[in-house]
Amino acid sequence: MTVSCCKLPEYQEAAKFGNWLMLSEEFRRNLSLVEYDFAKNRSAIERQVSKCVVKQAPR
């Protein structure tokens, strides 16, 4: 599942550091409903951050 918030700078910062806590509450409130539900799920964020890291910095 591709989540558009993955393209946003704040999300990419969180991905770069592998830290979903960097996603502020305000940022999450500004997401679409689907993304908001996604952002409330810690493990889902951690999985998506991992995917972003893989996409941005292939090893």
Backbone as numpy.savetxt, mean C-alpha at the origin, in Angstrom:
# Nx Ny Nz CAx CAy CAz Cx Cy Cz
-4.58 -9.11 -7.75 -5.41 -7.93 -7.75 -4.54 -6.68 -7.75
-4.74 -5.81 -8.71 -3.98 -4.57 -8.77 -4.73 -3.50 -8.00
-4.04 -2.85 -7.08 -4.66 -1.80 -6.28 -4.04 -0.48 -6.69
-4.89 0.47 -7.11 -4.36 1.70 -7.68 -3.56 2.52 -6.67
-3.85 2.35 -5.37 -3.09 3.13 -4.38 -1.60 2.76 -4.43
-1.29 1.62 -5.01 0.10 1.19 -5.14 0.91 2.20 -5.95
0.23 2.99 -6.80 0.92 3.95 -7.66 1.16 5.29 -6.97
0.48 5.52 -5.85 0.58 6.82 -5.19 1.89 6.95 -4.40
2.46 8.15 -4.38 3.76 8.37 -3.73 3.82 7.88 -2.28
2.77 8.17 -1.50 2.80 7.75 -0.10 2.84 6.22 0.01
2.10 5.56 -0.89 2.09 4.10 -0.87 3.46 3.57 -1.27
4.06 4.22 -2.28 5.38 3.78 -2.74 6.44 3.99 -1.67
6.30 5.07 -0.89 7.23 5.28 0.24 7.10 4.12 1.23
5.86 3.76 1.55 5.64 2.64 2.47 6.23 1.36 1.89
6.06 1.18 0.58 6.59 -0.01 -0.07 8.11 -0.03 -0.03
8.70 1.14 -0.25 10.16 1.23 -0.29 10.75 0.78 1.05
10.09 1.19 2.13 10.60 0.84 3.45 9.96 -0.43 3.99
9.01 -1.00 3.23 8.33 -2.21 3.65 7.53 -1.99 4.93
6.98 -0.77 5.09 6.29 -0.45 6.33 4.90 0.08 6.04
3.88 -0.77 6.23 2.50 -0.34 5.96 2.04 0.71 6.96
2.70 0.83 8.13 2.30 1.83 9.12 2.55 3.26 8.61
3.37 3.40 7.58 3.62 4.72 7.00 2.38 5.24 6.26
1.42 4.36 6.01 0.18 4.81 5.37 -0.67 5.48 6.45
-0.79 6.79 6.36 -1.49 7.54 7.40 -2.99 7.27 7.37
-3.64 7.55 8.48 -5.09 7.39 8.56 -5.77 8.30 7.52
-5.24 9.52 7.35 -5.81 10.44 6.36 -5.70 9.86 4.95
-4.54 9.28 4.65 -4.33 8.64 3.35 -5.37 7.55 3.13
-5.57 6.72 4.16 -6.54 5.63 4.02 -7.96 6.16 3.85
-8.29 7.26 4.52 -9.63 7.84 4.38 -9.86 8.34 2.96
-8.78 8.72 2.26 -8.91 9.27 0.92 -8.96 8.19 -0.17
-8.80 6.95 0.22 -8.86 5.88 -0.77 -10.30 5.62 -1.20
-10.45 4.99 -2.34 -11.78 4.54 -2.74 -12.29 3.51 -1.72
-13.58 3.19 -1.76 -14.14 2.24 -0.80 -13.43 0.89 -0.85
-13.17 0.40 -2.04 -12.50 -0.90 -2.17 -11.11 -0.82 -1.55
-10.39 0.25 -1.89 -9.04 0.40 -1.34 -9.09 0.62 0.16
-10.11 1.32 0.65 -10.21 1.55 2.09 -10.37 0.22 2.83
-11.27 -0.62 2.34 -11.45 -1.94 2.96 -10.13 -2.70 2.94
-9.42 -2.58 1.83 -8.13 -3.24 1.67 -7.12 -2.69 2.68
-7.11 -1.35 2.82 -6.13 -0.70 3.69 -6.38 -1.01 5.17
-7.62 -1.36 5.53 -7.91 -1.68 6.93 -7.35 -3.04 7.31
-6.99 -3.84 6.32 -6.53 -5.20 6.57 -5.01 -5.23 6.59
-4.45 -5.34 7.78 -2.99 -5.27 7.94 -2.25 -6.28 7.08
-2.68 -7.52 7.09 -1.95 -8.53 6.32 -2.08 -8.28 4.82
-3.22 -7.76 4.40 -3.39 -7.43 2.98 -2.44 -6.32 2.58
-2.30 -5.31 3.44 -1.35 -4.23 3.15 0.06 -4.79 3.08
0.41 -5.63 4.03 1.76 -6.18 4.05 2.04 -6.99 2.79
1.05 -7.78 2.33 1.22 -8.53 1.09 1.39 -7.59 -0.09
0.57 -6.52 -0.14 0.63 -5.60 -1.27 1.94 -4.81 -1.25
2.39 -4.42 -0.07 3.67 -3.73 0.04 4.78 -4.64 -0.48
4.72 -5.92 -0.12 5.71 -6.87 -0.63 5.68 -6.92 -2.15
4.47 -6.94 -2.74 4.34 -6.96 -4.20 4.93 -5.70 -4.81
4.66 -4.54 -4.17 5.19 -3.28 -4.68 6.70 -3.29 -4.65
7.27 -3.80 -3.58 8.72 -3.86 -3.46 9.29 -4.75 -4.57
8.62 -5.87 -4.80 9.08 -6.78 -5.85 9.01 -6.10 -7.22
7.90 -5.36 -7.47 7.74 -4.68 -8.75 8.74 -3.54 -8.92
8.99 -2.79 -7.84 9.85 -1.62 -7.95 11.33 -1.98 -7.93
11.69 -3.01 -7.21 13.10 -3.36 -7.07 13.29 -4.86 -7.23
13.22 -5.35 -8.47 13.41 -6.79 -8.70 14.80 -7.21 -8.22
14.86 -8.37 -7.58 16.16 -8.81 -7.05 16.80 -9.83 -7.97
